[in-house]
């Protein structure tokens, strides 16, 4: 399948691997279309899609109506839309889990003043684990967007002479200019930005509680400081990725709408 596919599979988060874009199936569809598109006796029924899906695609991509061999393009886009939507639905599930995780910590913040050293250390570990979960969500989304870009690039390259239209550009411009489209919603990383800011506040509160507690020994304070420093590094990493990706990724998709190779 090539280097990209191998990297895509290798970098998947193991427990989420069933929820990634089915890249291999989409590539097989492209191969099938390439085989059939040149036949004089095209079997259109093979590439028929449901009436509702067909109407939605024609409404979303009116440019396809006058396109030669449009049934092949519509079929490919309908399959890509299904895969993209599945990624989006799983993103929403991850989002819900993050809300539950961070709300459980916010509920406990008023008890920080009563925490023992061990409870403080345990809380820092819990916050760090949430950051790791958020980073996984970021990587999951980013890898899937790359896969969508790559499969569209592969489609355009394969049918450059047969379908005189840049489907990558058509697809992504529609996604980016449509308010709250699945891809645009994911790329905002709203939940990750909010969670990073909240955990940063909780980290500062834990530091304040530790500093004001005179019953904490010096070696205990050092251990807490080291853990908080590590947590803050991960918070910085998450915030940096979110800020850069939200701005750069949407701009990249909107202006170029294609893979740079």
C-alpha positions in Angstrom: 0.0 0.0 0.0 3.0 2.3 0.3 4.9 4.3 2.9 2.0 6.6 3.9 -0.3 3.7 4.6 2.3 1.9 6.6 3.0 5.0 8.7 -0.7 5.7 9.1 -1.3 2.2 10.5 1.9 2.2 12.6 1.1 5.5 14.3 -2.5 4.6 15.2 -3.5 4.6 18.8 -4.0 0.9 19.5 -7.3 1.1 21.5 -8.8 3.4 18.8 -7.5 1.6 15.7 -11.0 0.4 14.6 -12.2 4.0 14.5 -9.7 5.4 12.0 -10.4 6.2 8.4 -10.6 3.0 6.4 -7.9 4.1 4.0 -7.3 0.7 2.5 -11.0 0.3 1.4 -11.0 3.8 -0.1 -7.9 3.0 -2.1 -9.5 -0.2 -3.3 -12.5 1.8 -4.5 -10.2 4.1 -6.5 -8.6 1.0 -8.1 -12.0 -0.4 -9.0 -13.2 2.9 -10.5 -9.9 3.2 -12.5 -10.5 -0.3 -13.9 -14.1 0.4 -14.9 -14.1 4.0 -15.9 -12.5 3.3 -19.3 -14.9 0.5 -20.2 -17.4 1.3 -23.0 -20.0 -0.8 -21.2 -19.8 0.7 -17.8 -21.9 -1.0 -15.2 -23.4 2.1 -13.6 -25.3 0.0 -11.1 -22.1 -1.0 -9.4 -21.5 2.6 -8.4 -25.1 3.5 -7.6 -25.7 5.3 -4.2 -28.8 5.8 -2.2 -31.1 8.5 -3.4 -30.8 10.5 -0.2 -27.0 10.4 -0.3 -27.0 11.1 -4.0 -29.2 14.2 -3.6 -27.0 15.5 -0.7 -23.9 15.1 -2.7 -25.4 16.9 -5.7 -26.6 19.7 -3.4 -23.3 20.0 -1.7 -21.2 19.6 -4.9 -23.3 21.0 -7.8 -20.2 21.2 -9.9 -20.4 17.4 -10.3 -23.8 17.6 -12.2 -22.1 18.6 -15.5 -19.0 16.5 -15.0 -18.3 13.6 -17.4 -18.2 10.2 -15.5 -19.8 12.0 -12.5 -21.3 8.7 -11.2 -17.8 7.5 -10.4 -16.9 10.7 -8.6 -20.2 10.8 -6.7 -19.7 7.2 -5.5 -16.2 7.9 -4.3 -17.2 11.1 -2.5 -20.2 9.3 -0.9 -17.8 6.6 0.5 -15.3 9.2 1.7 -18.1 11.1 3.4 -19.2 8.0 5.2 -15.6 7.4 6.4 -15.2 11.0 7.4 -18.4 11.0 9.3 -17.4 7.9 11.2 -14.2 9.6 12.3 -16.2 12.6 13.3 -18.6 10.5 15.4 -15.7 8.9 17.2 -14.2 12.3 17.8 -17.5 13.3 19.5 -17.2 10.2 21.7 -13.7 11.2 22.7 -14.9 14.7 23.4 -17.6 13.4 25.8 -15.0 11.4 27.6 -12.8 14.4 28.0 -15.7 16.4 29.4 -16.3 13.7 32.0 -12.7 13.5 32.9 -12.1 17.2 33.4 -15.4 17.8 35.2 -14.5 15.1 37.7 -11.3 17.0 38.6 -13.1 20.4 38.7 -15.5 18.9 41.2 -12.6 18.1 43.6 -10.7 21.4 43.3 -12.4 22.9 46.4 -10.9 20.0 48.5 -7.3 20.8 47.4 -6.6 22.6 50.7 -7.3 19.5 52.7 -5.1 17.2 50.5 -2.2 15.2 51.9 1.0 15.1 49.9 0.1 11.7 48.4 -3.3 13.0 47.4 -1.7 16.0 45.7 0.7 13.7 43.8 -2.2 11.5 42.8 -4.2 14.5 41.6 -1.2 15.7 39.5 -1.0 12.2 37.9 -4.7 12.3 37.1 -4.4 15.7 35.4 -1.4 14.5 33.5 -3.3 11.5 32.3 -6.1 13.8 31.0 -3.5 15.8 29.1 -2.2 12.5 27.5 -5.7 11.6 26.5 -6.2 15.1 24.9 -2.9 14.7 23.1 -4.1 11.3 21.8 -7.3 13.0 20.6 -5.2 15.6 18.8 -3.0 12.9 17.1 -6.1 10.9 16.2 -7.7 13.8 14.4 -4.5 15.0 12.8 -3.6 11.6 11.4 -7.1 11.1 10.0 -7.1 14.5 8.3 -3.8 13.6 6.7 -5.3 10.3 5.5 -8.3 12.2 3.9 -5.9 14.6 2.2 -3.8 11.7 0.9 -6.6 9.6 -0.5 -8.1 12.7 -2.3 -4.6 13.4 -3.7 -4.4 9.8 -4.9 -7.8 10.1 -6.5 -6.9 13.3 -8.3 -3.6 12.0 -9.5 -5.1 8.7 -10.7 -7.9 10.4 -12.8 -6.1 13.6 -13.9 -6.8 12.9 -17.5 -10.2 11.3 -17.2 -11.9 13.7 -14.7 -10.8 17.2 -15.4 -11.6 18.6 -12.0 -9.6 18.9 -8.8 -11.8 16.8 -6.4 -9.5 17.6 -3.4 -10.0 21.3 -3.8 -13.8 20.8 -4.3 -14.1 18.6 -1.2 -12.1 20.6 1.2 -13.4 24.0 0.2 -16.9 22.7 0.8 -15.9 21.4 4.2 -14.1 24.5 5.3 -16.6 27.0 4.0 -19.6 25.2 5.5 -20.2 26.2 9.1 -19.8 23.4 11.6 -19.0 20.8 8.9 -17.5 17.6 10.5 -13.9 18.4 9.5 -14.1 22.1 10.4 -15.6 21.2 13.8 -12.8 18.7 14.6 -10.1 21.1 13.5 -11.2 23.8 15.9 -10.1 21.5 18.8 -12.4 23.4 21.1 -12.5 20.8 23.8 -8.7 20.5 23.8 -8.2 24.2 24.1 -10.7 24.5 26.9 -9.3 21.5 28.8 -5.7 22.7 28.5 -6.7 26.1 30.0 -8.6 24.4 32.9 -5.8 22.0 33.8 -3.4 24.9 33.7 -5.6 26.7 36.3 -5.8 23.5 38.4 -2.0 23.1 38.3 -1.5 26.7 39.6 -4.0 26.0 42.4 -2.1 22.9 43.4 1.1 24.8 43.4 -0.4 27.5 45.5 -1.8 25.0 48.0 1.6 23.3 48.3 3.5 26.5 48.7 1.2 27.8 51.5 1.3 24.4 53.4 4.0 24.6 56.1 3.5 21.0 57.1 5.0 19.8 53.8 8.7 18.7 54.1 11.3 20.1 51.7 11.8 16.7 49.9 8.0 16.4 49.5 7.8 19.9 48.1 10.6 19.1 45.6 8.7 15.9 44.5 5.5 17.9 44.0 7.3 20.7 42.2 9.0 18.2 39.8 5.6 16.6 39.0 4.0 20.0 38.4 6.8 21.0 36.2 6.3 17.9 34.1 2.6 18.5 33.9 3.1 22.1 32.8 5.4 20.9 30.0 2.6 18.7 28.7 0.1 21.5 29.0 2.4 23.7 27.0 2.8 21.0 24.4 -1.0 20.6 24.1 -1.6 24.3 23.9 1.1 24.8 21.3 -0.2 22.1 19.1 -3.8 23.3 19.3 -2.9 26.9 18.5 -0.6 26.1 15.6 -2.9 23.4 14.1 -6.2 25.4 14.4 -4.6 28.3 12.5 -2.3 26.5 10.1 -4.4 23.5 9.2 -7.6 25.3 8.3 -5.6 27.9 6.3 -3.8 25.1 4.6 -6.9 23.2 3.6 -8.7 26.4 2.5 -5.9 27.8 0.3 -4.2 24.7 -1.1 -6.7 21.9 -0.5 -4.1 19.4 -1.6 -1.1 17.4 -0.4 2.4 18.9 -1.0 4.7 16.0 -2.1 
